[in-house]
């Protein structure tokens, strides 16, 4: 991952960088995320809520965002030819 200053990132890059860190197992507070990607805490919290809508990410009782499960690496969908 490139090490650009948070202030140089656009919103998509901030979300992608954060999602990548969480996917690799990071457990971070909203403040830590904000500092890492160059956002105010309120904006980081809003971004995390958006990310959590589409990825298995949650805020735990200790105030840390983290991945809640491992995504499937291969998905097999069987199609019933009689439908």
C-alpha distances in whole Angstrom, upper triangle without the diagonal:
4,6,9,12,13,16,14,13,15,16,14,11,12,13,10,8,11,12,9,9,13,13,12,15,14,17,17,20,20,20,17,15,17,17,13,13,16,18,22,23,25,22,19,22,23,20,19,23,22,19,21,24,22,20,21,20,23,24,26,29,27,25,22,20,19,19,22,22,20,20,23,21,24,27,30,33,36,38,42,44,47,45
4,6,9,11,14,12,11,14,16,14,11,12,14,12,9,13,14,12,12,16,16,15,18,17,20,19,21,21,21,18,16,17,16,12,12,15,18,21,22,25,22,20,23,24,20,21,24,23,21,23,26,24,22,24,23,25,26,28,31,29,27,24,22,21,22,25,26,24,24,26,25,28,30,34,36,39,41,45,47,50,48
4,7,9,12,10,10,14,16,15,12,12,15,13,10,13,15,13,13,16,17,16,18,16,19,18,20,19,19,16,14,15,13,10,10,12,16,19,20,23,21,18,22,23,20,20,24,23,21,24,26,25,23,25,23,25,25,27,30,28,25,22,21,21,22,26,27,25,26,28,27,30,33,36,38,42,44,48,50,52,51
4,6,8,7,7,11,13,14,10,10,14,13,10,13,16,15,14,18,19,19,21,18,21,19,20,19,18,16,14,14,13,10,9,10,14,17,19,21,19,17,21,22,19,20,23,23,21,24,26,25,24,26,24,26,26,28,31,29,26,23,22,22,23,27,28,27,27,30,29,32,34,38,39,43,45,48,50,53,51
4,5,6,7,11,13,14,11,10,14,14,12,13,17,16,15,19,21,20,22,19,20,18,19,18,16,14,13,12,10,8,7,7,11,14,17,19,17,15,19,20,18,19,23,22,21,24,26,26,25,26,24,25,25,27,30,27,24,22,21,22,24,28,29,29,29,32,31,35,36,40,42,45,47,51,53,55,53
4,5,5,9,10,12,9,8,11,12,10,11,15,15,14,17,19,19,20,17,19,16,16,14,13,12,10,9,8,6,4,4,7,11,13,15,13,12,16,16,14,16,19,19,18,21,23,23,22,24,21,22,22,25,27,25,22,20,19,20,22,25,27,27,27,30,30,33,35,38,40,44,45,48,51,53,51
4,6,8,10,13,11,10,13,15,13,14,18,18,18,20,23,23,24,21,22,19,19,17,15,15,13,11,10,10,7,5,8,11,14,16,13,13,17,17,15,18,21,20,20,23,25,25,25,27,24,25,24,27,29,27,24,23,22,23,25,29,30,30,30,33,33,36,38,41,42,46,47,51,53,55,53
4,7,10,12,9,10,13,14,13,15,18,18,18,21,22,23,24,22,23,21,21,19,18,17,15,13,13,12,9,8,11,14,17,19,16,15,19,19,17,19,22,21,20,24,25,25,25,27,25,27,26,29,32,30,27,25,23,25,26,29,31,30,30,33,32,35,36,40,41,45,46,49,51,54,51
4,7,8,6,6,10,10,10,12,14,15,15,18,19,20,22,20,21,19,20,17,17,16,13,12,12,11,7,8,10,13,16,17,14,13,17,16,14,16,19,18,17,20,22,21,21,24,22,23,24,27,29,28,25,23,21,22,23,26,27,27,26,29,29,32,33,36,37,41,42,46,48,50,48
4,6,5,6,9,10,11,12,14,15,17,19,20,21,23,21,23,20,21,18,18,18,15,13,15,13,9,10,10,14,16,17,13,13,16,15,12,15,18,16,15,19,20,19,20,23,21,23,23,27,30,29,25,23,21,22,23,26,27,27,26,29,29,31,32,35,36,40,40,44,46,48,45
4,5,5,6,9,10,11,12,14,16,17,18,20,22,20,21,18,19,16,17,17,13,12,14,13,9,10,10,13,14,14,10,10,13,12,9,12,14,12,12,16,16,16,17,20,18,20,20,24,27,26,23,21,18,20,20,23,25,25,24,27,27,29,30,33,34,37,38,41,43,45,43
4,5,5,6,9,10,10,12,14,15,16,18,20,19,20,19,20,17,19,18,14,14,16,14,11,13,13,16,17,17,13,13,15,13,10,12,14,12,11,15,15,14,15,18,17,19,21,24,27,27,24,21,18,19,19,22,23,22,21,24,24,26,26,30,30,34,35,38,40,42,40
4,5,5,6,8,10,10,12,14,15,16,19,17,19,18,19,17,18,16,13,13,14,12,9,11,12,16,17,18,14,13,16,15,12,13,16,14,13,16,18,16,16,19,18,20,21,24,27,26,23,21,18,18,19,22,23,22,21,24,23,26,27,31,32,35,37,40,42,44,42
4,6,5,6,9,10,11,12,14,16,17,15,16,14,15,13,14,13,9,9,11,9,6,8,9,12,13,14,11,9,12,12,9,10,14,12,11,14,16,16,15,18,16,17,18,21,24,23,20,18,15,16,17,20,22,22,21,24,24,27,28,32,33,36,38,41,43,46,43
4,6,5,6,9,10,11,12,14,16,14,15,14,15,13,15,14,10,11,13,11,8,11,11,14,14,14,11,9,11,11,7,8,11,9,7,11,13,12,11,14,13,15,16,19,22,22,19,16,13,14,14,17,19,19,18,21,21,24,25,28,29,33,34,38,40,42,40
4,5,5,6,9,10,10,12,14,14,16,15,17,15,17,16,12,13,15,12,10,13,14,17,17,18,15,13,15,14,11,11,14,12,9,13,14,12,11,14,13,16,18,21,24,24,21,18,15,14,14,17,18,17,16,19,19,22,23,26,28,31,33,36,38,41,39
4,6,5,6,9,10,11,13,11,14,13,15,14,15,13,10,12,12,9,8,11,13,16,16,18,15,12,15,15,12,12,15,14,11,14,17,15,14,16,14,16,17,20,23,22,20,17,14,14,14,18,18,18,18,20,20,23,25,29,30,34,36,39,41,44,42
4,5,5,6,9,10,11,9,11,10,11,11,12,10,7,10,11,9,8,11,12,14,14,15,13,10,12,13,9,9,12,12,9,11,14,13,12,13,11,13,14,16,20,19,16,13,10,10,11,15,16,16,16,20,20,23,25,28,30,34,35,39,41,44,41
4,6,5,6,9,10,9,11,11,14,13,15,14,10,13,15,12,11,15,15,17,17,17,15,12,13,14,10,9,12,11,7,10,12,11,8,10,9,12,13,16,20,19,17,14,10,9,9,12,13,13,13,16,17,20,21,25,26,30,32,35,38,40,38
4,5,5,6,9,9,12,12,15,15,17,15,12,15,16,13,12,16,17,20,19,20,18,15,17,17,14,13,16,15,11,13,16,14,11,12,11,14,16,18,22,21,19,16,13,11,10,14,14,13,13,16,16,19,21,25,26,30,32,36,38,41,39
4,5,5,7,6,9,9,12,13,15,12,10,13,14,10,11,15,16,18,17,19,18,14,16,17,14,12,16,16,12,14,17,16,13,13,11,14,15,16,20,18,16,13,11,9,10,13,14,14,15,18,18,21,23,27,29,33,35,38,41,44,42
4,5,5,5,7,8,11,12,15,12,10,14,15,13,13,17,17,19,17,19,18,14,14,16,13,11,14,14,11,11,14,13,10,10,8,10,12,13,17,16,14,11,8,6,6,10,11,11,12,16,17,20,22,25,27,31,33,36,39,41,39
4,5,7,10,12,15,16,18,16,14,17,18,16,16,20,20,22,21,22,20,17,18,19,16,13,16,16,12,12,15,13,10,9,9,12,14,16,19,19,18,14,11,8,6,9,9,8,9,12,13,16,18,22,24,28,30,33,36,39,37
4,6,10,12,15,17,19,16,14,18,18,15,16,20,21,23,22,24,22,19,20,21,18,16,19,19,15,16,19,17,13,13,12,15,16,17,21,19,18,15,12,10,9,12,11,10,12,15,14,18,20,24,27,30,33,36,39,41,40
4,7,10,13,15,17,14,14,17,18,16,17,21,21,23,21,23,22,18,19,21,18,15,18,19,15,15,18,17,13,12,11,12,14,14,17,16,15,12,10,7,7,10,10,10,12,16,16,20,22,25,28,31,34,37,40,42,41
4,6,10,12,14,11,10,14,14,12,14,17,18,20,18,20,19,16,16,19,16,14,17,18,15,15,18,18,14,13,11,12,12,13,16,14,13,9,8,6,8,11,13,13,15,19,19,23,25,29,31,34,37,40,43,45,43
4,7,10,12,9,10,13,14,13,15,18,18,18,16,18,18,14,14,17,16,13,15,17,15,14,18,18,15,13,10,10,9,10,12,10,9,6,6,5,8,11,13,14,17,21,22,25,27,30,32,36,38,41,44,46,44
4,7,8,6,6,10,11,10,12,14,14,15,12,15,15,11,12,15,14,11,14,16,14,14,18,18,16,15,11,11,9,10,12,10,8,5,5,7,10,13,16,17,19,23,24,28,29,33,34,38,40,43,46,48,46
4,5,5,6,9,10,11,13,14,13,13,10,12,13,10,9,13,13,10,13,16,14,14,18,19,17,16,13,11,8,10,11,9,6,4,6,9,13,15,18,20,22,26,27,31,32,35,37,40,42,45,48,50,47
4,5,5,6,9,10,11,12,10,9,6,8,9,6,6,10,10,8,11,13,13,13,16,18,16,16,13,11,9,11,13,11,8,7,7,11,14,16,20,22,23,27,28,31,32,36,37,40,42,45,48,49,47
4,5,5,6,9,10,10,9,8,6,9,10,8,9,12,12,11,14,16,16,17,20,21,20,20,16,15,13,14,15,13,10,10,10,14,17,20,23,24,26,30,31,34,35,39,40,44,45,48,51,53,50
4,5,5,6,9,10,10,10,9,12,12,9,11,14,13,12,15,17,16,17,20,21,19,19,16,15,13,15,16,13,11,9,10,12,16,19,21,23,24,28,29,32,34,37,39,42,44,47,50,52,50
4,5,5,6,8,8,9,8,11,10,7,9,11,10,9,13,14,13,14,17,18,16,17,13,14,12,15,17,15,12,10,9,11,14,17,20,21,22,25,26,30,31,35,36,40,41,45,47,49,47
4,6,6,6,5,6,5,8,8,5,8,11,10,10,13,14,14,16,19,20,19,20,16,16,15,17,19,17,14,13,12,15,17,20,23,24,25,29,30,33,34,37,39,42,44,47,50,52,49
4,6,5,6,8,8,12,11,9,12,14,13,14,17,18,17,19,22,23,21,22,19,19,17,19,21,18,15,14,14,16,19,23,25,26,27,30,31,34,36,39,41,45,46,50,52,54,52
4,6,8,10,11,14,13,10,13,15,13,13,17,18,16,18,21,21,20,21,18,18,17,19,21,19,16,14,14,15,17,21,23,23,24,28,28,31,33,37,38,42,44,47,50,52,50
4,6,9,10,13,11,8,12,13,11,12,15,15,14,17,19,20,18,20,17,18,18,21,23,21,18,16,15,16,18,21,23,24,24,27,28,31,32,36,37,41,42,46,48,50,48
4,7,9,12,10,9,13,14,12,14,17,17,17,19,22,22,21,23,20,21,20,22,24,22,19,18,17,19,21,25,27,27,28,31,31,34,36,39,40,44,46,49,51,53,51
4,6,8,6,6,9,10,10,12,14,15,15,17,20,21,20,22,19,19,18,21,23,21,17,17,16,18,21,24,26,27,27,31,32,35,35,39,40,43,45,48,50,52,50
4,6,5,6,9,10,11,12,14,16,16,18,20,22,22,23,20,19,18,20,21,20,16,16,16,19,22,25,28,29,29,33,34,37,38,41,42,45,47,50,52,54,51
4,5,5,6,9,10,10,12,14,15,16,19,21,20,21,18,16,14,17,18,16,13,13,13,17,20,22,25,27,28,31,33,36,36,40,40,44,45,48,51,53,50
4,5,5,6,9,10,11,13,14,15,17,20,20,21,18,16,14,17,18,18,14,15,14,18,20,22,26,28,28,32,33,36,36,39,40,43,44,47,50,51,48
4,5,5,6,9,10,11,12,14,16,18,18,20,17,16,15,19,20,20,16,16,15,18,20,22,25,26,26,30,31,34,34,37,38,41,42,45,48,49,46
4,5,5,6,9,10,10,12,14,16,16,17,14,14,12,16,18,17,13,13,11,14,16,19,22,23,23,27,28,31,32,35,36,39,41,44,46,48,45
4,5,5,6,9,10,10,13,15,15,16,13,11,10,13,15,15,11,11,10,13,15,17,21,22,23,27,28,31,31,35,35,39,40,43,45,47,44
4,5,5,6,9,10,11,14,14,16,13,13,12,16,18,18,14,14,13,15,17,19,22,23,23,27,28,31,31,34,34,37,38,41,44,45,42
4,5,5,6,9,10,12,12,14,12,12,12,16,19,19,15,14,12,14,15,17,20,21,21,24,25,28,28,31,32,35,36,39,42,43,41
4,5,5,6,9,10,10,11,8,9,9,13,15,16,12,11,8,10,12,14,16,18,18,22,23,26,26,30,30,34,35,38,41,42,40
4,5,5,6,9,10,11,9,9,9,13,15,16,13,13,10,12,13,14,17,19,19,22,24,27,26,29,29,33,34,37,39,41,38
4,5,5,7,9,11,10,11,12,16,19,20,17,16,13,14,14,15,18,19,18,21,23,25,25,28,28,31,32,35,37,39,36
4,5,6,6,9,7,9,11,15,18,19,16,14,11,11,11,13,15,16,15,18,20,22,22,25,26,29,30,33,36,38,35
4,5,5,6,5,6,9,12,16,17,14,13,9,10,9,10,12,14,14,17,19,22,21,25,25,28,30,32,35,37,34
4,6,8,8,9,12,15,18,20,18,16,13,13,12,13,14,16,15,18,20,22,21,24,23,27,28,30,33,34,31
4,7,8,11,14,17,21,22,20,18,14,14,12,12,13,14,12,15,17,18,17,20,20,24,25,28,30,32,29
4,6,9,12,15,19,20,18,15,12,10,8,9,10,10,9,12,14,17,16,20,20,24,26,28,31,33,31
4,7,11,13,16,17,16,14,10,8,6,5,6,8,8,12,14,17,16,20,21,24,26,29,32,34,31
4,7,10,13,14,13,10,7,5,4,5,8,10,11,15,17,20,20,23,24,28,30,33,36,37,35
4,6,10,11,10,8,5,6,7,7,10,13,14,18,21,23,23,26,27,30,32,35,38,40,37
4,7,8,6,5,4,7,9,9,13,16,18,21,24,27,27,30,31,34,36,39,42,43,41
4,5,5,6,6,8,10,10,13,17,19,23,25,28,28,31,32,35,38,40,43,45,42
4,5,7,10,11,14,13,17,20,23,26,29,31,32,35,36,39,41,43,46,47,45
4,6,9,11,14,14,18,21,23,27,29,32,33,36,37,41,43,45,49,50,48
4,7,10,13,14,18,21,23,26,29,32,32,36,37,40,42,44,48,49,47
4,6,10,12,15,17,20,23,25,29,29,33,34,38,40,42,46,47,45
4,7,9,13,15,17,20,22,25,26,30,31,34,36,39,42,44,42
4,6,9,11,13,17,19,22,23,27,28,32,34,37,40,42,40
4,6,8,10,13,15,19,19,23,24,28,30,33,36,38,36
4,7,9,13,16,18,19,22,23,26,29,31,35,36,34
4,6,9,12,15,15,19,20,23,26,29,32,34,32
4,7,9,12,13,16,18,22,25,28,31,33,31
4,6,9,10,13,15,19,22,25,28,30,28
4,5,6,10,12,16,19,22,25,27,26
4,7,10,13,17,19,23,25,28,27
4,7,10,13,16,19,22,25,24
4,6,10,13,16,19,21,21
4,6,10,13,15,18,18
4,6,10,12,15,14
4,6,9,12,12
4,6,9,8
4,5,6
4,6
4
